[in-house]
């Protein structure tokens, strides 16, 4: 009798486990996949152009001749040289500036020669040539100067450029004039999201 009871209890245990297992199997229903097929990822684009007019824009344009700059005098030319920058990309750009590694004669202190840039809202940036020179990868740190001016995508904006010199920019008493040539002012833009 004891054996029948043990056998009956074993059969009941197996049946109970089978019922629980069957219940778990039915509780774990699985759907079909729902797929976002063929997705792609691309970045925004950054593209800056420069030109003498808002319709003649390219990667570069001829520079200006800043003449008759008098040490200690007003920035020249009086009305500034006009140029346009266009953000031809799809992201807002924070404008930056550097120069090439130009050569300059002894007898001039380029920390006292200034590039004066004016934006449409008449805010100005007064940047020493030495700062711009030092920001070039060939001659200095390689970190362009942040102008703190932004250019929204698709926007073309007019800027003006002038040069001024401090009264003590010419350091030699035997020099009656100076000439700085072949200076490239190199504008760039970085995404505002990265700034």
Protein Blocks (a to p, Z undefined) as FASTA:
>chain_A
ZZmmmmmmmmmmmmmmmmmmmmmmmmmccddddddehiacddddddddddfbfklccfbd
cddddehiaehiacddfkopadddddfbfbdcddddddddddddehiafklcccddddfk
opacdddfklmmmmpmklmnopacdehiacdehiacdddddddddfklpmbfkbcbdcde
hiacddddddfklZZ
